[in-house]
């Protein structure tokens, strides 16, 4: 059974930073492409960033240059470093493995 532990969400002022973490168990982490998605109230879930098992990354246009996805295969963990946060980044952030398995989500709120 694949499980995730997500952490790092919270309340931050505009211009601030947060780092999300997602630790996977129950599957061979190094095999899978990992991604972060987000869902704001009243909106559809959207892809934020993806990292392949070889470390190739890609980002949604709204977060390019501000967010960085990375992974530590020894720790079965994927990270999302979020800098220069904006109110429109407010959402529940979910990690995803192989387009199949989902974390429970962590709330990020950007507000003054």
Phi and psi restraints in degrees (value plus and minus 20) as a CYANA .aco file:
   2 UNK   PHI    -100.8   -60.8
   2 UNK   PSI     111.2   151.2
   3 UNK   PHI    -154.9  -114.9
   3 UNK   PSI     135.5   175.5
   4 UNK   PHI    -151.1  -111.1
   4 UNK   PSI     128.5   168.5
   5 UNK   PHI    -142.4  -102.4
   5 UNK   PSI      92.9   132.9
   6 UNK   PHI    -122.2   -82.2
   6 UNK   PSI     126.0   166.0
   7 UNK   PHI    -175.1  -135.1
   7 UNK   PSI     148.7   188.7
   8 UNK   PHI      88.1   128.1
   8 UNK   PSI     -28.4    11.6
   9 UNK   PHI     -92.2   -52.2
   9 UNK   PSI     152.4   192.4
  10 UNK   PHI     140.2   180.2
  10 UNK   PSI    -186.6  -146.6
  11 UNK   PHI    -121.9   -81.9
  11 UNK   PSI     110.3   150.3
  12 UNK   PHI    -162.0  -122.0
  12 UNK   PSI     130.2   170.2
  13 UNK   PHI     -97.9   -57.9
  13 UNK   PSI     135.0   175.0
  14 UNK   PHI     -73.9   -33.9
  14 UNK   PSI     118.4   158.4
  15 UNK   PHI      69.3   109.3
  15 UNK   PSI     -29.2    10.8
  16 UNK   PHI    -103.1   -63.1
  16 UNK   PSI    -195.6  -155.6
  17 UNK   PHI    -152.2  -112.2
  17 UNK   PSI     132.0   172.0
  18 UNK   PHI    -163.8  -123.8
  18 UNK   PSI     133.7   173.7
  19 UNK   PHI    -145.0  -105.0
  19 UNK   PSI     100.3   140.3
  20 UNK   PHI    -112.6   -72.6
  20 UNK   PSI     126.4   166.4
  21 UNK   PHI    -148.5  -108.5
  21 UNK   PSI     127.5   167.5
  22 UNK   PHI    -163.0  -123.0
  22 UNK   PSI      94.1   134.1
  23 UNK   PHI    -125.8   -85.8
  23 UNK   PSI     109.1   149.1
  24 UNK   PHI    -125.5   -85.5
  24 UNK   PSI     124.5   164.5
  25 UNK   PHI    -159.6  -119.6
  25 UNK   PSI     140.0   180.0
  26 UNK   PHI      70.4   110.4
  26 UNK   PSI     -17.7    22.3
  27 UNK   PHI    -173.8  -133.8
  27 UNK   PSI     147.2   187.2
  28 UNK   PHI    -106.2   -66.2
  28 UNK   PSI      75.6   115.6
  29 UNK   PHI     -72.6   -32.6
  29 UNK   PSI     -62.8   -22.8
  30 UNK   PHI     -83.5   -43.5
  30 UNK   PSI     -38.2     1.8
  31 UNK   PHI     -96.8   -56.8
  31 UNK   PSI     -40.9    -0.9
  32 UNK   PHI    -128.6   -88.6
  32 UNK   PSI     125.4   165.4
  33 UNK   PHI     -90.2   -50.2
  33 UNK   PSI     114.0   154.0
  34 UNK   PHI    -135.1   -95.1
  34 UNK   PSI     131.8   171.8
  35 UNK   PHI    -168.1  -128.1
  35 UNK   PSI     139.6   179.6
  36 UNK   PHI    -135.9   -95.9
  36 UNK   PSI     114.7   154.7
  37 UNK   PHI    -142.5  -102.5
  37 UNK   PSI     146.1   186.1
  38 UNK   PHI    -163.8  -123.8
  38 UNK   PSI     135.5   175.5
  39 UNK   PHI    -159.1  -119.1
  39 UNK   PSI      96.6   136.6
  40 UNK   PHI    -109.1   -69.1
  40 UNK   PSI     138.3   178.3
  41 UNK   PHI     -76.4   -36.4
  41 UNK   PSI     110.0   150.0
  42 UNK   PHI      56.9    96.9
  42 UNK   PSI     -14.3    25.7
  43 UNK   PHI    -142.3  -102.3
  43 UNK   PSI     142.8   182.8
  44 UNK   PHI     -97.3   -57.3
  44 UNK   PSI     134.7   174.7
  45 UNK   PHI     -85.7   -45.7
  45 UNK   PSI     118.7   158.7
  46 UNK   PHI    -152.6  -112.6
  46 UNK   PSI     131.2   171.2
  47 UNK   PHI     -93.9   -53.9
  47 UNK   PSI     115.5   155.5
  48 UNK   PHI    -125.6   -85.6
  48 UNK   PSI     -70.5   -30.5
  49 UNK   PHI    -178.3  -138.3
  49 UNK   PSI     132.7   172.7
  50 UNK   PHI    -159.7  -119.7
  50 UNK   PSI     127.5   167.5
  51 UNK   PHI    -157.3  -117.3
  51 UNK   PSI     107.3   147.3
  52 UNK   PHI     -98.6   -58.6
  52 UNK   PSI     154.3   194.3
  53 UNK   PHI     -90.0   -50.0
  53 UNK   PSI     -34.0     6.0
  54 UNK   PHI    -119.1   -79.1
  54 UNK   PSI     -16.4    23.6
  55 UNK   PHI      73.9   113.9
  55 UNK   PSI     -13.1    26.9
  56 UNK   PHI     -96.5   -56.5
  56 UNK   PSI     113.3   153.3
  57 UNK   PHI    -136.7   -96.7
  57 UNK   PSI     136.9   176.9
  58 UNK   PHI    -171.3  -131.3
  58 UNK   PSI     129.7   169.7
  59 UNK   PHI    -153.7  -113.7
  59 UNK   PSI     129.6   169.6
  60 UNK   PHI     -89.4   -49.4
  60 UNK   PSI     128.0   168.0
  61 UNK   PHI     -75.4   -35.4
  61 UNK   PSI     -60.7   -20.7
  62 UNK   PHI     -83.7   -43.7
  62 UNK   PSI     -37.8     2.2
  63 UNK   PHI    -134.1   -94.1
  63 UNK   PSI     -23.2    16.8
  64 UNK   PHI     -78.2   -38.2
  64 UNK   PSI     113.3   153.3
  65 UNK   PHI      64.7   104.7
  65 UNK   PSI     -28.5    11.5
  66 UNK   PHI    -137.4   -97.4
  66 UNK   PSI     -53.1   -13.1
  67 UNK   PHI    -129.9   -89.9
  67 UNK   PSI     128.3   168.3
  68 UNK   PHI    -154.8  -114.8
  68 UNK   PSI     103.7   143.7
  69 UNK   PHI    -117.7   -77.7
  69 UNK   PSI     121.3   161.3
  70 UNK   PHI    -169.6  -129.6
  70 UNK   PSI     148.9   188.9
  71 UNK   PHI    -163.1  -123.1
  71 UNK   PSI     130.6   170.6
  72 UNK   PHI    -144.1  -104.1
  72 UNK   PSI      80.0   120.0
  73 UNK   PHI     -86.5   -46.5
  73 UNK   PSI     -46.9    -6.9
  74 UNK   PHI     -89.0   -49.0
  74 UNK   PSI     -44.6    -4.6
  75 UNK   PHI    -127.3   -87.3
  75 UNK   PSI     -16.5    23.5
  76 UNK   PHI      33.4    73.4
  76 UNK   PSI      20.3    60.3
  77 UNK   PHI    -150.6  -110.6
  77 UNK   PSI     119.0   159.0
  78 UNK   PHI    -134.7   -94.7
  78 UNK   PSI     124.3   164.3
  79 UNK   PHI    -141.6  -101.6
  79 UNK   PSI     136.0   176.0
  80 UNK   PHI    -154.4  -114.4
  80 UNK   PSI      85.6   125.6
  81 UNK   PHI    -106.0   -66.0
  81 UNK   PSI     102.6   142.6
  82 UNK   PHI    -138.2   -98.2
  82 UNK   PSI      95.5   135.5
  83 UNK   PHI    -136.2   -96.2
  83 UNK   PSI     144.1   184.1
  84 UNK   PHI      29.3    69.3
  84 UNK   PSI      27.9    67.9
  85 UNK   PHI     -85.6   -45.6
  85 UNK   PSI     126.5   166.5
  86 UNK   PHI    -141.3  -101.3
  86 UNK   PSI     137.0   177.0
  87 UNK   PHI     -75.5   -35.5
  87 UNK   PSI     -52.3   -12.3
  88 UNK   PHI     -92.7   -52.7
  88 UNK   PSI     -25.4    14.6
  89 UNK   PHI    -103.4   -63.4
  89 UNK   PSI     -26.6    13.4
  90 UNK   PHI     -80.7   -40.7
  90 UNK   PSI     104.2   144.2
  91 UNK   PHI    -197.6  -157.6
  91 UNK   PSI     150.7   190.7
  92 UNK   PHI    -109.2   -69.2
  92 UNK   PSI     108.2   148.2
  93 UNK   PHI    -123.6   -83.6
  93 UNK   PSI     111.9   151.9
  94 UNK   PHI    -141.2  -101.2
  94 UNK   PSI     116.8   156.8
  95 UNK   PHI    -111.5   -71.5
  95 UNK   PSI     136.3   176.3
  96 UNK   PHI    -163.8  -123.8
  96 UNK   PSI     121.9   161.9
  97 UNK   PHI    -139.5   -99.5
  97 UNK   PSI     106.1   146.1
  98 UNK   PHI      38.9    78.9
  98 UNK   PSI       3.1    43.1
  99 UNK   PHI      47.7    87.7
  99 UNK   PSI      -7.9    32.1
 100 UNK   PHI    -141.9  -101.9
 100 UNK   PSI     -69.8   -29.8
 101 UNK   PHI    -123.9   -83.9
 101 UNK   PSI     119.6   159.6
 102 UNK   PHI    -139.5   -99.5
 102 UNK   PSI     122.8   162.8
 103 UNK   PHI     -96.6   -56.6
 103 UNK   PSI     156.7   196.7
 104 UNK   PHI    -103.1   -63.1
 104 UNK   PSI     -34.1     5.9
 105 UNK   PHI      74.9   114.9
 105 UNK   PSI     127.1   167.1
 106 UNK   PHI    -157.0  -117.0
 106 UNK   PSI     115.0   155.0
 107 UNK   PHI    -100.5   -60.5
 107 UNK   PSI     111.6   151.6
 108 UNK   PHI    -139.5   -99.5
 108 UNK   PSI     103.7   143.7
 109 UNK   PHI    -144.5  -104.5
 109 UNK   PSI     103.7   143.7
 110 UNK   PHI    -132.1   -92.1
 110 UNK   PSI      91.1   131.1
 111 UNK   PHI    -179.5  -139.5
 111 UNK   PSI     127.9   167.9
